[in-house]
Amino acid sequence: MEKWVERKQNTLGFSWVKGALYLMSRLFNIGVMVRHLLYQTNVFSVVKATIPIISVGNIVCGGTGKSEFVAKLIFDLRREDIAILTRGYRSKRKGKSRKVADVLDGDEPFMLSQRCKQNPVIIGKKREESAALAALMGCKGCILDDGMQYLKLDKDLQIVMIRAEDPFSKGFVPFGMRRELLSKLKGAHYIVIHGAETKNKYDLVKRELLCYSSAKYFGTKYCLEKNKHLSGKKIGVFCGIGNPHLFIDGLKSLGVTIVKKEILCDHQQLQNVTEFFQICKAHGAELIVCTEKDYVKLDSEEKLGVYPVEISMNIAYDGEEYHSLLRRIHCMIEN
């Protein structure tokens, strides 16, 4: 009888928490709808930049590969006159829009600046100011990283990243991970389905999305290049990105044996690096591995014992649509 009462209390407690999260989720949903309405009715004004704005965004919180896709776009476009605009989540510096200087401007902005050395990465909460700065620097176009929810700046091209696994989440935050109305997919020019392991899975998600958008579609996957430093090694790994299991699975595909792992929240920093190293060594680790995003947050001494692995992105399905995107961006910038 006592055990039954305890189970009943636990069930009631869980139901109360679930109900509270659902209510908060509904309020968030209403807030998003009201915000869109205020912009649609011109209560809030939209700023038009003097140069083309290409937005890369998503409808859920993190884990869709936006930053890696932005880096791939920059690499494949092969133009130095395109700036990357980013808010700089968890930046330790405030103030006006500026060119990214170091990791204090945020882990993802600094990582992008290291990968895309020929292109300015501009950080700022007001992206319309960042676009104006890019124009003053002589740029002919901007790629807006995580731009779907930033309604103040008008976009000339909308690219939306969708996670193949759980594309829409089960609801709005905090009950689920969604942060945007599904109806906004209608305005997308290109939709990128990321992380589908098979063509059948990609086609299934694509058919589901066709109910919401007539955009052009292509699919992407993460890729970890084969490396002689990793092959056959026993490793310890720590990882603080939006979709860590894809990184872990990628490492396993390289033939490593993971003896210890520490999965962190997105953007979270490993606190006791020395202790983690010691535990890994005790388990027989030959190398300590992390992502570039985790690596840039370490200080100089900590970096000496860590091997960063670059996560790149490949076009896996409907590649001709990706090439049509590249051509379209070139035309926009030239005109």
Residue pairs with C-beta under 8 A, 6 or more apart in sequence:
18 175
21 174
21 175
22 171
22 175
24 174
24 175
25 171
25 172
25 173
25 174
25 175
25 176
26 172
28 172
28 173
28 174
28 179
29 172
29 181
32 172
32 179
32 180
32 181
33 181
35 151
36 151
36 181
36 184
38 44
39 46
39 151
44 151
44 152
45 152
46 151
46 152
46 153
46 154
47 128
47 152
47 153
47 154
48 154
49 128
49 131
49 132
49 135
49 142
49 153
49 154
50 131
50 132
50 135
51 131
51 134
51 135
51 139
51 140
51 141
51 142
52 140
52 141
52 142
52 156
52 157
52 329
52 332
52 333
53 85
53 131
53 141
53 142
53 144
53 147
53 153
53 154
53 155
53 156
53 157
54 73
54 141
54 142
54 143
54 144
54 155
54 156
54 157
54 159
54 329
54 332
55 143
55 144
55 147
55 148
55 150
55 155
55 157
55 158
55 159
56 66
56 69
56 70
56 73
56 143
56 144
56 145
56 146
56 147
56 159
56 161
57 66
57 144
57 146
57 147
57 148
57 149
57 158
57 159
57 160
57 161
57 180
58 64
58 66
58 146
58 148
58 160
58 161
58 162
58 163
58 180
59 148
59 160
59 162
59 168
59 178
59 179
59 180
59 181
59 182
59 184
59 185
60 163
60 168
60 169
60 176
60 177
60 178
60 179
60 180
61 173
61 177
61 178
61 179
61 242
62 177
62 242
62 243
62 266
63 163
63 241
63 242
63 243
63 266
64 161
64 162
64 163
64 194
64 242
64 243
65 161
65 192
65 194
65 195
65 220
65 222
65 243
65 313
66 145
66 146
66 161
67 108
67 111
67 112
67 145
67 293
68 222
68 311
68 312
68 313
69 159
69 161
69 192
69 194
69 220
69 313
70 84
70 112
70 143
70 145
71 112
71 115
71 116
71 312
71 313
72 312
72 313
73 143
73 326
73 329
74 82
74 84
74 115
74 116
74 119
74 143
75 116
76 326
77 326
77 329
77 330
79 119
79 140
79 141
79 330
79 333
80 118
80 119
81 138
81 139
81 140
81 141
81 333
82 119
82 139
82 140
82 141
82 142
82 143
82 333
83 119
83 120
83 121
83 122
83 130
83 134
83 137
83 139
83 141
83 142
83 143
84 112
84 116
84 119
84 120
84 121
84 122
84 142
84 143
84 145
85 122
85 124
85 127
85 130
85 131
85 134
85 142
85 143
85 144
85 145
85 147
86 100
86 106
86 108
86 109
86 112
86 121
86 122
86 123
86 144
86 145
86 146
87 123
87 124
87 125
87 127
87 145
87 146
87 150
88 100
88 105
88 106
88 108
88 109
88 123
88 124
88 125
89 106
89 108
89 146
89 267
90 106
90 107
90 267
91 104
91 105
91 106
91 109
91 123
92 104
92 105
92 106
93 104
93 105
96 124
96 129
97 122
97 123
97 124
97 126
97 129
97 130
97 132
97 133
98 105
98 122
98 123
98 124
98 133
99 120
99 121
99 122
99 123
100 106
100 109
100 110
100 112
100 113
100 121
100 122
100 123
102 110
103 110
103 296
103 297
105 123
106 123
107 267
107 293
107 294
107 296
107 297
108 145
108 267
108 293
109 121
109 123
110 296
111 292
111 293
111 296
112 121
112 145
113 121
114 292
114 296
115 292
115 310
120 134
120 137
120 139
122 130
122 133
122 134
123 130
124 130
124 133
126 152
127 144
127 147
127 150
127 152
127 153
128 152
128 153
130 142
131 142
131 153
134 142
140 333
141 329
141 332
141 333
144 150
144 153
144 155
147 153
147 155
148 158
148 160
148 180
148 184
149 179
149 180
156 332
157 189
157 190
157 328
157 329
157 332
158 187
158 188
158 189
158 190
159 188
159 189
159 190
159 191
159 192
159 325
160 185
160 188
160 190
160 191
160 192
160 215
161 192
161 194
162 191
162 192
162 193
162 194
162 205
162 209
163 194
163 195
163 243
164 193
164 194
164 195
164 196
164 197
164 201
164 202
164 205
164 219
165 195
166 177
167 193
167 205
167 208
167 209
168 178
168 182
169 176
169 177
169 178
170 176
170 177
171 178
172 178
172 179
173 179
182 212
183 212
185 191
185 209
185 212
185 213
185 215
186 212
186 213
186 214
188 213
188 215
189 215
189 216
190 215
190 216
190 217
190 218
190 321
190 325
191 209
191 213
191 215
191 216
191 217
192 217
192 218
192 219
192 220
193 202
193 205
193 206
193 209
193 217
193 218
193 219
193 220
193 317
194 219
194 220
194 221
195 220
195 221
195 222
195 243
195 246
196 202
196 205
196 219
196 221
196 316
196 317
197 221
199 317
202 219
202 316
202 317
206 217
209 217
216 321
216 324
216 325
217 318
217 321
218 315
218 317
218 318
218 319
218 321
218 322
218 325
219 315
219 316
219 317
219 318
220 313
220 314
220 315
220 316
221 313
221 314
221 316
222 246
222 247
222 250
222 311
222 312
222 313
222 314
223 250
223 311
223 312
223 313
223 314
224 247
224 250
224 251
224 253
224 254
224 309
224 310
224 311
224 312
225 310
225 312
226 254
227 254
227 309
229 287
229 307
230 251
230 254
230 255
230 256
230 287
230 289
230 307
230 309
231 254
231 255
231 256
232 255
232 256
233 256
233 257
233 286
233 287
234 256
234 257
234 258
234 259
234 283
234 284
234 285
234 286
234 287
235 251
235 256
235 257
235 258
235 259
235 280
235 285
235 286
235 287
235 288
235 289
236 258
236 259
236 260
236 261
236 276
236 277
236 279
236 280
236 281
236 283
236 285
236 287
236 288
236 289
237 248
237 251
237 258
237 260
237 261
237 262
237 288
237 289
237 290
238 261
238 262
238 263
238 264
238 270
238 276
238 288
238 290
238 294
239 247
239 248
239 261
239 262
239 263
239 264
239 290
239 291
239 294
240 263
240 264
240 265
240 266
240 267
240 268
240 269
240 270
240 291
240 293
240 294
241 247
241 266
241 291
241 293
241 294
241 311
242 266
244 263
244 264
247 291
247 309
247 311
248 258
248 261
248 263
250 311
251 258
251 289
251 309
252 258
256 289
259 280
259 283
259 284
259 285
260 276
260 279
260 280
260 283
260 285
262 270
262 276
264 270
264 294
269 294
269 297
270 276
270 290
270 294
270 297
270 298
273 298
273 302
274 302
276 288
277 288
277 305
280 288
287 307
288 305
288 306
288 307
289 306
289 307
289 308
289 309
290 306
290 307
290 308
290 309
291 308
291 309
291 311
292 308
292 309
292 310
292 311
294 308
295 303
295 306
295 308
298 306
315 322
